[in-house]
């Protein structure tokens, strides 16, 4: 009996629980930063490569962390709203590794079309250049 009520509720409110069609196709950028022991970088990079095989990885870099024996692995990924659950699983999986000291992930803000316009453009007519507000 309770199952029938739940089924009816989800059927009635299905649109509020699913992402819109606009969100399905658009890939959003995320950055994952993992700080780990320097001796375990190769193992963790291999693990991340396996877990991110289905994602569009746009950037990957290693750099020494503040402490001498730690390294920060930075990966930038593009994924849709539906695929974001996989990123949560990745971060959770990395956090369970013994050599990992910290894992953080964040969305990367996209620049708006207005911010991409230059603040100064020379005039095409003869005369002084004009300044446009940013």
Backbone torsions as a table, in degrees:
resi	resn	phi	psi	omega
1	UNK	NA	-49.9	179.7
2	UNK	-62.7	-32.9	179.4
3	UNK	-61.7	-39.3	-179.6
4	UNK	-64.0	-39.8	179.2
5	UNK	-66.7	-42.0	178.0
6	UNK	-63.5	-43.7	179.5
7	UNK	-60.3	-43.3	179.5
8	UNK	-65.1	-39.7	179.8
9	UNK	-63.3	-48.9	-178.8
10	UNK	-67.6	-33.1	177.8
11	UNK	-67.3	-38.7	-179.4
12	UNK	-70.1	-39.1	-174.6
13	UNK	-107.2	25.5	-175.8
14	UNK	-57.8	-40.4	-175.9
15	UNK	-64.3	-29.3	-179.7
16	UNK	-79.0	-15.6	-179.8
17	UNK	-96.9	-12.8	-178.9
18	UNK	-106.5	152.5	177.9
19	UNK	-73.1	151.6	-179.6
20	UNK	-69.8	161.9	179.4
21	UNK	-60.6	-31.7	180.0
22	UNK	-63.6	-36.1	-178.5
23	UNK	-75.4	-24.5	-176.8
24	UNK	-65.1	-41.1	-174.4
25	UNK	-87.5	-23.1	-174.5
26	UNK	-85.7	128.3	179.1
27	UNK	-96.6	129.4	179.9
28	UNK	-104.3	144.5	-179.0
29	UNK	-86.0	139.4	177.1
30	UNK	-132.7	151.6	177.4
31	UNK	-120.6	130.9	176.9
32	UNK	-116.2	122.7	179.3
33	UNK	-117.4	119.6	-179.0
34	UNK	-116.7	123.9	176.4
35	UNK	-103.5	125.9	-175.8
36	UNK	-144.8	173.8	174.7
37	UNK	-64.6	142.1	-178.8
38	UNK	-62.0	-30.4	-178.6
39	UNK	-72.2	-16.3	-176.3
40	UNK	-107.1	10.1	-176.2
41	UNK	-60.8	-46.5	-177.7
42	UNK	-61.0	-42.8	179.3
43	UNK	-63.3	-45.4	-178.1
44	UNK	-69.9	-36.2	175.5
45	UNK	-62.0	-41.5	177.9
46	UNK	-63.7	-43.5	178.4
47	UNK	-61.9	-44.8	179.5
48	UNK	-65.1	-37.7	177.8
49	UNK	-60.4	-42.0	178.7
50	UNK	-66.2	-45.4	-176.4
51	UNK	-72.2	-24.6	-179.2
52	UNK	-102.1	17.7	-176.8
53	UNK	-60.7	-31.7	-176.4
54	UNK	-92.8	3.9	-176.5
55	UNK	-109.0	160.0	177.4
56	UNK	-88.5	95.1	-180.0
57	UNK	-83.6	119.9	-176.0
58	UNK	-99.7	-20.9	-177.3
59	UNK	-157.5	141.8	174.8
60	UNK	-145.6	133.4	-178.7
61	UNK	-151.4	154.4	174.2
62	UNK	-121.6	141.9	173.8
63	UNK	-151.2	146.7	179.7
64	UNK	-61.9	138.7	177.5
65	UNK	-83.5	-175.9	-177.2
66	UNK	-60.9	-43.7	177.8
67	UNK	-82.2	148.5	-172.2
68	UNK	-66.9	-30.5	-175.9
69	UNK	-95.6	10.9	-179.6
70	UNK	-116.9	150.1	178.2
71	UNK	-130.6	140.7	176.6
72	UNK	-100.5	122.7	176.2
73	UNK	-102.2	119.9	-179.2
74	UNK	-112.5	128.7	178.7
75	UNK	-129.4	130.8	174.3
76	UNK	-109.3	131.0	-171.5
77	UNK	-131.7	145.4	171.2
78	UNK	-111.2	130.1	177.6
79	UNK	-151.7	159.8	179.1
80	UNK	-82.3	173.4	-179.5
81	UNK	-62.4	-38.3	179.1
82	UNK	-65.0	-35.4	-177.8
83	UNK	-80.1	-9.2	-176.2
84	UNK	-62.7	-29.2	177.0
85	UNK	-60.4	-33.5	176.7
86	UNK	-65.6	-34.4	176.3
87	UNK	-67.0	-37.8	176.9
88	UNK	-62.2	-42.4	177.9
89	UNK	-64.2	-39.1	178.1
90	UNK	-61.7	-48.4	180.0
91	UNK	-62.1	-41.2	177.7
92	UNK	-63.6	-42.3	179.9
93	UNK	-64.9	-42.7	179.3
94	UNK	-65.5	-37.0	-179.3
95	UNK	-65.7	-22.1	179.8
96	UNK	-81.4	-12.8	179.1
97	UNK	-70.4	140.1	-176.9
98	UNK	-66.0	-37.7	-175.5
99	UNK	-79.9	-9.2	-178.7
100	UNK	-83.2	127.7	178.9
101	UNK	-94.2	-34.3	176.7
102	UNK	-158.1	151.1	175.1
103	UNK	-137.2	131.9	173.3
104	UNK	-139.0	147.9	175.8
105	UNK	-136.1	146.7	-174.6
106	UNK	-149.7	154.8	174.4
107	UNK	-81.9	147.6	178.8
108	UNK	-100.3	119.0	-178.3
109	UNK	-64.4	138.4	178.3
110	UNK	-90.1	143.6	178.6
111	UNK	-76.7	138.1	178.2
112	UNK	-77.4	163.6	-179.9
113	UNK	-64.7	-33.1	179.7
114	UNK	-67.8	-40.5	-179.5
115	UNK	-67.8	-24.4	-178.0
116	UNK	-77.9	-16.9	179.5
117	UNK	-73.7	140.8	177.5
118	UNK	-69.5	147.1	-179.3
119	UNK	-77.6	-19.7	-177.3
120	UNK	-129.4	125.4	175.9
121	UNK	-132.2	128.6	177.2
122	UNK	-66.7	147.1	-179.7
123	UNK	-69.2	143.2	178.7
124	UNK	-80.3	-24.2	177.2
125	UNK	-86.4	161.1	176.5
126	UNK	-66.7	130.2	-179.1
127	UNK	147.3	-163.5	-177.9
128	UNK	-82.7	151.9	178.1
129	UNK	-68.9	152.4	178.2
130	UNK	-105.8	149.3	178.0
131	UNK	-108.5	127.5	178.7
132	UNK	-104.2	141.9	179.4
133	UNK	-68.1	147.3	-179.1
134	UNK	-77.7	NA	NA
